[in-house]
């Protein structure tokens, strides 16, 4: 499959966007009192609220990284095609 340069740049942008947004969301979830059994941040056992969101964040980062890498690879291929 050959992607256009525009699609490749879009995929790289999605990968970057993912790494800008999701870590900030992770900090917000960590600091949410619902994430901790005691209701105090960092104290007590983590709740299912924290675990579910941690799983969502990890999956999103993995997908975003994959999409970004595919975009980078597509950009490299398009440069090679232009050079030859």
TIRO-2110 file (N, C-alpha, C; in Angstrom, 1 decimal):
// TIRO-2110
0.8, -1.2, 0.0, N, 1, A
0.0, 0.0, 0.0, CA, 1, A
0.9, 1.2, 0.0, C, 1, A
0.5, 2.2, -0.8, N, 2, A
1.3, 3.5, -0.9, CA, 2, A
0.4, 4.6, -0.4, C, 2, A
0.9, 5.3, 0.6, N, 3, A
0.1, 6.4, 1.2, CA, 3, A
0.6, 7.7, 0.5, C, 3, A
-0.3, 8.7, 0.4, N, 4, A
0.2, 10.0, -0.1, CA, 4, A
0.9, 10.7, 1.0, C, 4, A
1.7, 11.7, 0.6, N, 5, A
2.5, 12.5, 1.5, CA, 5, A
1.5, 13.1, 2.6, C, 5, A
0.4, 13.6, 2.1, N, 6, A
-0.6, 14.3, 3.0, CA, 6, A
-1.0, 13.3, 4.1, C, 6, A
-1.4, 12.1, 3.7, N, 7, A
-1.8, 11.1, 4.7, CA, 7, A
-0.7, 10.7, 5.6, C, 7, A
0.5, 10.6, 5.1, N, 8, A
1.7, 10.3, 6.0, CA, 8, A
1.9, 11.4, 7.0, C, 8, A
1.8, 12.7, 6.6, N, 9, A
1.9, 13.8, 7.6, CA, 9, A
0.8, 13.7, 8.6, C, 9, A
-0.4, 13.4, 8.1, N, 10, A
-1.6, 13.3, 9.0, CA, 10, A
-1.3, 12.2, 10.1, C, 10, A
-0.8, 11.1, 9.7, N, 11, A
-0.6, 10.0, 10.6, CA, 11, A
0.5, 10.4, 11.6, C, 11, A
1.5, 11.1, 11.2, N, 12, A
2.6, 11.6, 12.1, CA, 12, A
1.9, 12.5, 13.1, C, 12, A
1.1, 13.4, 12.6, N, 13, A
0.4, 14.4, 13.5, CA, 13, A
-0.5, 13.7, 14.5, C, 13, A
-1.2, 12.7, 14.1, N, 14, A
-2.0, 11.9, 15.1, CA, 14, A
-1.1, 11.3, 16.2, C, 14, A
0.0, 10.7, 15.7, N, 15, A
1.0, 10.1, 16.7, CA, 15, A
1.5, 11.2, 17.7, C, 15, A
1.8, 12.3, 17.2, N, 16, A
2.3, 13.4, 18.1, CA, 16, A
1.2, 13.9, 19.0, C, 16, A
0.0, 14.1, 18.5, N, 17, A
-1.2, 14.5, 19.2, CA, 17, A
-1.4, 13.5, 20.4, C, 17, A
-1.3, 12.3, 20.1, N, 18, A
-1.6, 11.2, 21.1, CA, 18, A
-0.6, 11.4, 22.3, C, 18, A
0.7, 11.7, 22.0, N, 19, A
1.7, 11.8, 23.0, CA, 19, A
1.6, 13.1, 23.7, C, 19, A
0.9, 14.1, 23.2, N, 20, A
0.7, 15.4, 23.9, CA, 20, A
-0.5, 15.3, 24.8, C, 20, A
-1.5, 14.7, 24.4, N, 21, A
-2.8, 14.7, 25.1, CA, 21, A
-2.9, 13.6, 26.2, C, 21, A
-2.5, 12.3, 25.9, N, 22, A
-2.8, 11.2, 26.9, CA, 22, A
-1.9, 11.3, 28.1, C, 22, A
-0.7, 11.7, 28.1, N, 23, A
0.1, 11.8, 29.4, CA, 23, A
-0.5, 12.9, 30.3, C, 23, A
-1.1, 14.0, 29.7, N, 24, A
-1.7, 15.0, 30.5, CA, 24, A
-3.0, 14.4, 31.2, C, 24, A
-3.7, 13.6, 30.4, N, 25, A
-4.9, 13.0, 31.0, CA, 25, A
-4.5, 12.0, 32.1, C, 25, A
-3.4, 11.3, 31.9, N, 26, A
-3.0, 10.3, 32.9, CA, 26, A
-2.7, 11.1, 34.3, C, 26, A
-2.1, 12.2, 34.2, N, 27, A
-1.8, 13.0, 35.4, CA, 27, A
-3.2, 13.4, 36.0, C, 27, A
-4.1, 13.8, 35.2, N, 28, A
-5.4, 14.2, 35.8, CA, 28, A
-6.1, 13.0, 36.5, C, 28, A
-6.0, 11.9, 35.9, N, 29, A
-6.7, 10.7, 36.5, CA, 29, A
-5.9, 10.3, 37.8, C, 29, A
-4.6, 10.4, 37.8, N, 30, A
-3.8, 10.1, 39.0, CA, 30, A
-4.2, 11.0, 40.1, C, 30, A
-4.5, 12.3, 39.8, N, 31, A
-4.8, 13.3, 40.9, CA, 31, A
-6.3, 13.3, 41.2, C, 31, A
-7.1, 12.5, 40.6, N, 32, A
-8.5, 12.4, 40.9, CA, 32, A
-8.8, 11.6, 42.1, C, 32, A
-9.5, 12.1, 43.1, N, 33, A
-9.7, 11.3, 44.3, CA, 33, A
-10.5, 10.0, 44.1, C, 33, A
-11.2, 9.9, 43.0, N, 34, A
-11.9, 8.7, 42.7, CA, 34, A
-11.0, 7.5, 42.3, C, 34, A
-9.7, 7.9, 42.1, N, 35, A
-8.7, 6.9, 41.7, CA, 35, A
-8.2, 6.1, 42.9, C, 35, A
-8.5, 6.6, 44.1, N, 36, A
-7.9, 6.0, 45.3, CA, 36, A
-9.0, 5.6, 46.3, C, 36, A
-8.8, 4.5, 46.9, N, 37, A
-9.8, 4.0, 47.8, CA, 37, A
-10.0, 4.9, 49.0, C, 37, A
-9.0, 5.6, 49.5, N, 38, A
-9.1, 6.4, 50.6, CA, 38, A
-9.7, 7.8, 50.3, C, 38, A
-9.8, 8.1, 49.0, N, 39, A
-10.3, 9.4, 48.5, CA, 39, A
-9.3, 10.5, 48.6, C, 39, A
-8.0, 10.1, 49.0, N, 40, A
-6.9, 11.1, 49.0, CA, 40, A
-5.9, 10.6, 48.0, C, 40, A
-5.4, 11.5, 47.2, N, 41, A
-4.5, 11.2, 46.1, CA, 41, A
-3.3, 10.5, 46.6, C, 41, A
-3.0, 9.4, 46.0, N, 42, A
-1.8, 8.6, 46.3, CA, 42, A
-1.9, 7.8, 47.6, C, 42, A
-3.0, 7.8, 48.3, N, 43, A
-3.1, 7.0, 49.5, CA, 43, A
-4.2, 5.9, 49.3, C, 43, A
-3.9, 4.8, 49.9, N, 44, A
-4.9, 3.7, 49.8, CA, 44, A
-4.6, 2.9, 48.5, C, 44, A
-5.5, 1.9, 48.3, N, 45, A
-5.4, 1.1, 47.1, CA, 45, A
-6.0, 1.8, 45.8, C, 45, A
-5.4, 1.6, 44.7, N, 46, A
-6.0, 2.1, 43.5, CA, 46, A
-7.4, 1.5, 43.2, C, 46, A
-8.3, 2.3, 42.7, N, 47, A
-9.6, 1.8, 42.4, CA, 47, A
-9.7, 1.3, 41.0, C, 47, A
-10.9, 0.7, 40.6, N, 48, A
-11.1, 0.3, 39.3, CA, 48, A
-11.1, 1.5, 38.3, C, 48, A
-11.5, 2.6, 38.8, N, 49, A
-11.5, 3.9, 38.1, CA, 49, A
-10.1, 4.1, 37.5, C, 49, A
-9.1, 4.0, 38.4, N, 50, A
-7.7, 4.2, 38.0, CA, 50, A
-7.3, 3.1, 37.0, C, 50, A
-7.6, 1.9, 37.3, N, 51, A
-7.1, 0.8, 36.4, CA, 51, A
-7.7, 0.8, 35.0, C, 51, A
-9.0, 1.1, 35.0, N, 52, A
-9.7, 1.2, 33.6, CA, 52, A
-9.1, 2.3, 32.8, C, 52, A
-8.9, 3.5, 33.4, N, 53, A
-8.3, 4.6, 32.7, CA, 53, A
-6.8, 4.4, 32.3, C, 53, A
-6.1, 3.7, 33.2, N, 54, A
-4.7, 3.4, 32.9, CA, 54, A
-4.7, 2.5, 31.7, C, 54, A
-5.6, 1.5, 31.6, N, 55, A
-5.6, 0.6, 30.5, CA, 55, A
-6.0, 1.4, 29.2, C, 55, A
-6.9, 2.3, 29.3, N, 56, A
-7.3, 3.1, 28.1, CA, 56, A
-6.2, 4.0, 27.6, C, 56, A
-5.5, 4.5, 28.6, N, 57, A
-4.3, 5.4, 28.2, CA, 57, A
-3.2, 4.6, 27.6, C, 57, A
-2.9, 3.4, 28.2, N, 58, A
-1.8, 2.6, 27.6, CA, 58, A
-2.2, 2.1, 26.2, C, 58, A
-3.5, 1.7, 26.0, N, 59, A
-3.9, 1.3, 24.6, CA, 59, A
-3.8, 2.5, 23.6, C, 59, A
-4.3, 3.6, 24.0, N, 60, A
-4.2, 4.8, 23.2, CA, 60, A
-2.8, 5.2, 22.8, C, 60, A
-1.9, 5.1, 23.8, N, 61, A
-0.5, 5.4, 23.5, CA, 61, A
0.1, 4.4, 22.5, C, 61, A
-0.2, 3.1, 22.7, N, 62, A
0.3, 2.1, 21.8, CA, 62, A
-0.2, 2.3, 20.4, C, 62, A
-1.5, 2.6, 20.3, N, 63, A
-2.1, 2.8, 18.9, CA, 63, A
-1.5, 4.1, 18.3, C, 63, A
-1.5, 5.1, 19.1, N, 64, A
-0.9, 6.4, 18.6, CA, 64, A
0.5, 6.2, 18.1, C, 64, A
1.3, 5.5, 18.9, N, 65, A
2.7, 5.3, 18.5, CA, 65, A
2.8, 4.5, 17.2, C, 65, A
2.0, 3.5, 17.1, N, 66, A
1.9, 2.7, 15.9, CA, 66, A
1.6, 3.5, 14.7, C, 66, A
0.5, 4.3, 14.8, N, 67, A
0.1, 5.2, 13.7, CA, 67, A
1.2, 6.2, 13.3, C, 67, A
1.8, 6.7, 14.3, N, 68, A
2.9, 7.7, 14.1, CA, 68, A
4.1, 7.0, 13.4, C, 68, A
4.5, 5.8, 13.8, N, 69, A
5.6, 5.1, 13.1, CA, 69, A
5.2, 4.8, 11.7, C, 69, A
4.0, 4.4, 11.4, N, 70, A
3.5, 4.1, 10.1, CA, 70, A
3.6, 5.4, 9.2, C, 70, A
3.3, 6.5, 9.8, N, 71, A
3.4, 7.8, 9.1, CA, 71, A
4.8, 8.2, 8.8, C, 71, A
5.7, 8.0, 9.7, N, 72, A
7.1, 8.2, 9.5, CA, 72, A
7.7, 7.3, 8.4, C, 72, A
7.3, 6.1, 8.4, N, 73, A
7.8, 5.1, 7.4, CA, 73, A
7.2, 5.6, 6.0, C, 73, A
6.0, 6.0, 6.0, N, 74, A
5.4, 6.4, 4.7, CA, 74, A
6.1, 7.7, 4.2, C, 74, A
6.5, 8.6, 5.1, N, 75, A
7.2, 9.8, 4.7, CA, 75, A
8.6, 9.4, 4.1, C, 75, A
9.2, 8.5, 4.8, N, 76, A
10.6, 8.1, 4.3, CA, 76, A
10.5, 7.4, 2.9, C, 76, A
9.4, 6.6, 2.7, N, 77, A
9.3, 6.0, 1.4, CA, 77, A
9.0, 7.1, 0.3, C, 77, A
8.2, 8.1, 0.7, N, 78, A
7.8, 9.1, -0.3, CA, 78, A
9.1, 9.9, -0.7, C, 78, A
10.0, 10.1, 0.3, N, 79, A
11.2, 10.8, 0.0, CA, 79, A
12.1, 10.0, -0.9, C, 79, A
12.2, 8.7, -0.7, N, 80, A
13.0, 7.9, -1.6, CA, 80, A
12.4, 7.9, -3.0, C, 80, A
11.1, 7.8, -3.1, N, 81, A
10.5, 7.8, -4.4, CA, 81, A
10.7, 9.2, -5.2, C, 81, A
10.8, 10.3, -4.4, N, 82, A
11.0, 11.6, -5.1, CA, 82, A
12.5, 11.7, -5.5, C, 82, A
13.4, 11.1, -4.7, N, 83, A
14.8, 11.1, -5.0, CA, 83, A
15.2, 10.3, -6.3, C, 83, A
14.4, 9.3, -6.5, N, 84, A
14.8, 8.4, -7.7, CA, 84, A
14.0, 8.8, -9.0, C, 84, A
END
